[in-house]
Amino acid sequence: MRQTVYHQAMMAQLEGITHKRFAADLTAYLNHGYVFSLPDVFVMAKPVPSDMIDNGVLESDDFFKPGECDTWYVHLAAGRLSRLFSLSPFHLEYVCFQRFGSVKIYRFQEIQRKFYHGISKS
């Protein structure tokens, strides 16, 4: 049986944490952030102020009002990642995520162009 995109995301997340922590993160994002679970993409994201990124806000359980933020933090994503841009409920100037412990920040349009011009094969 083929794994769902949600299951792929969960298994990737669980490489470094427990099931209990994943469940807590998912619950927090369902209650305060944004979760999209579709057949071809799974995303957990929240808006954050870019000036707080270096202050541990990405690892925290802090959630902010969209009007206070200029950055989408993508906590977890799997599947067809080019769909991230059409799923975004509103536009923010930046998108950030962590990859192998390093924080990556891009202008929303810059990373969107990269995905749509074939750099990402997701």
Secondary structure as GFF3:
##gff-version 3
##sequence-region A 1 122
A	DSSP	alpha_helix	5	14	.	.	.	ID=ss1
A	DSSP	alpha_helix	19	32	.	.	.	ID=ss2
A	DSSP	beta_strand	34	38	.	.	.	ID=ss3
A	DSSP	beta_strand	41	48	.	.	.	ID=ss4
A	DSSP	three_ten_helix	50	55	.	.	.	ID=ss5
A	DSSP	three_ten_helix	66	68	.	.	.	ID=ss6
A	DSSP	beta_strand	71	79	.	.	.	ID=ss7
A	DSSP	three_ten_helix	81	83	.	.	.	ID=ss8
A	DSSP	alpha_helix	84	87	.	.	.	ID=ss9
A	DSSP	beta_strand	94	99	.	.	.	ID=ss10
A	DSSP	beta_strand	102	107	.	.	.	ID=ss11
A	DSSP	alpha_helix	108	116	.	.	.	ID=ss12
###
